Amino acid sequence: MAGFAPKTGAEGTGYTRIVGPLLLPTWAMIGIFLVLPVALMAVYSFLTKEFRGGVIWDFTTAAYDQFFVTRGLFGDEPAAIEWTYIGIFWRSIWQAGVATLVCLIVGFPTAWFIATRPPASRQLWLFLITIPYWVNLLIRTVSLKFLIRDNGPLNESLMGLGLIDGPLPLVNTNLAVQLGLFYSYLPFMVLPIYAAVERYNFALSEAAADLYASRWVTLREIVLPVVRPGIIAGCILVFVPSLGAFLAPDLLGGAKTFMIGSLIEEQFKGSQGNWPFGAACAMILMTLVMIVLIAYARQQSRAEGG
């Protein structure tokens, strides 16, 4: 449409003069609520811990050194790799990856089912998918813990049906954390895939069937390449918040399921916390996420350019 075409030359300069001031509130919000907190976190990660909580404005790399290196209980031993925090970090990546995979396995068929319903009923199915987000995440997580505890409805029902002799030990396990992450972030997988499938031209599948392609071949060679942007978007939307989650590990897991989000949260609680170390952990986590997103963006740019 001509009215919305990009402006060039003198006309474009006038267009920029009109739109530019309108963007100032947006830039202000981004600066105050995104750039400034991240910058403060980066600065805090290089400060010194104050004995009673808080920080001392004495710049050092001790927080990062604490994450990667150990020098013994009294700090007088030769430097060695600190596997404790690296292990927590790796556990977080593993948990987030499994949660993303499970959400994809369940979310793709769900999104396909919704996108192939009659248009009149799709809104109802989308409404049902988003209903859990009407309730606070903390309440939903506590409710899930009540459901799977030893004397909760799930174990009571299974024992009542004679399927098990005693309650299944679900709470404080990796499975419980996975259930919490899956329950929390499944809609983040369903909705992007649904949007991609809804735009899919089903005539392509019919053409493949006319050429005697099996359903698996059609799915692998035609459907998945077309809806791949929705799948990748869903995986990112699930993996990133799962990586930094702390409610599910805290309420549904135990010491063996400690994740990086819980570690960061612990550093900012009470007078025994270590703010610089918590900020350093947060910056390491954010750096990892940014590397993944930048790699994906570059791969997409190459694909579009090629």
Secondary structure as the mmCIF struct_conf table of DSSP 4:
data_model
#
loop_
_struct_conf.conf_type_id
_struct_conf.id
_struct_conf.beg_label_comp_id
_struct_conf.beg_label_asym_id
_struct_conf.beg_label_seq_id
_struct_conf.end_label_comp_id
_struct_conf.end_label_asym_id
_struct_conf.end_label_seq_id
HELX_RH_3T_P HELX_RH_3T_P1 ALA A 2 PHE A 4
BEND BEND1 ALA A 5 ALA A 5
HELX_LH_PP_P HELX_LH_PP_P1 PRO A 6 LYS A 7
HELX_RH_AL_P HELX_RH_AL_P1 GLY A 9 LEU A 22
TURN_TY1_P TURN_TY1_P1 LEU A 23 LEU A 23
HELX_RH_AL_P HELX_RH_AL_P2 LEU A 24 ILE A 30
HELX_RH_PI_P HELX_RH_PI_P1 GLY A 31 VAL A 35
HELX_RH_AL_P HELX_RH_AL_P3 LEU A 36 TYR A 44
TURN_TY1_P TURN_TY1_P2 SER A 45 PHE A 46
BEND BEND2 LEU A 47 LEU A 47
STRN STRN1 THR A 48 LYS A 49
TURN_TY1_P TURN_TY1_P3 PHE A 51 ARG A 52
BEND BEND3 GLY A 53 GLY A 54
STRN STRN2 VAL A 55 ILE A 56
BEND BEND4 TRP A 57 TRP A 57
BEND BEND5 THR A 61 THR A 61
HELX_RH_AL_P HELX_RH_AL_P4 ALA A 62 PHE A 68
STRN STRN3 VAL A 69 THR A 70
TURN_TY1_P TURN_TY1_P4 LEU A 73 PHE A 74
BEND BEND6 GLY A 75 GLY A 75
BEND BEND7 GLU A 77 GLU A 77
HELX_LH_PP_P HELX_LH_PP_P2 PRO A 78 ALA A 79
STRN STRN4 ALA A 80 ILE A 81
HELX_RH_AL_P HELX_RH_AL_P5 TRP A 83 ALA A 115
TURN_TY1_P TURN_TY1_P5 THR A 116 THR A 116
BEND BEND8 ARG A 117 ARG A 117
HELX_RH_AL_P HELX_RH_AL_P6 PRO A 119 THR A 130
HELX_RH_3T_P HELX_RH_3T_P2 ILE A 131 TRP A 134
BEND BEND9 VAL A 135 VAL A 135
HELX_RH_AL_P HELX_RH_AL_P7 LEU A 137 ILE A 148
BEND BEND10 ARG A 149 ARG A 149
TURN_TY1_P TURN_TY1_P6 ASP A 150 ASN A 151
BEND BEND11 GLY A 152 GLY A 152
HELX_RH_AL_P HELX_RH_AL_P8 PRO A 153 GLY A 160
TURN_TY1_P TURN_TY1_P7 LEU A 161 GLY A 162
BEND BEND12 LEU A 163 LEU A 163
BEND BEND13 ASP A 165 GLY A 166
TURN_TY1_P TURN_TY1_P8 VAL A 171 ASN A 172
BEND BEND14 THR A 173 THR A 173
HELX_RH_AL_P HELX_RH_AL_P9 ASN A 174 GLU A 198
TURN_TY1_P TURN_TY1_P9 ARG A 199 ARG A 199
TURN_TY1_P TURN_TY1_P10 PHE A 202 PHE A 202
HELX_RH_AL_P HELX_RH_AL_P10 ALA A 203 ASP A 210
TURN_TY1_P TURN_TY1_P11 LEU A 211 TYR A 212
HELX_RH_AL_P HELX_RH_AL_P11 ARG A 215 THR A 218
HELX_RH_PI_P HELX_RH_PI_P2 LEU A 219 VAL A 223
HELX_RH_AL_P HELX_RH_AL_P12 LEU A 224 LEU A 243
TURN_TY1_P TURN_TY1_P12 GLY A 244 GLY A 244
HELX_RH_AL_P HELX_RH_AL_P13 LEU A 247 LEU A 252
HELX_RH_3T_P HELX_RH_3T_P3 ALA A 255 THR A 257
HELX_RH_AL_P HELX_RH_AL_P14 ILE A 260 GLN A 267
TURN_TY1_P TURN_TY1_P13 PHE A 268 PHE A 268
BEND BEND15 LYS A 269 GLY A 270
TURN_TY1_P TURN_TY1_P14 SER A 271 GLN A 272
HELX_RH_AL_P HELX_RH_AL_P15 TRP A 275 GLY A 305
#
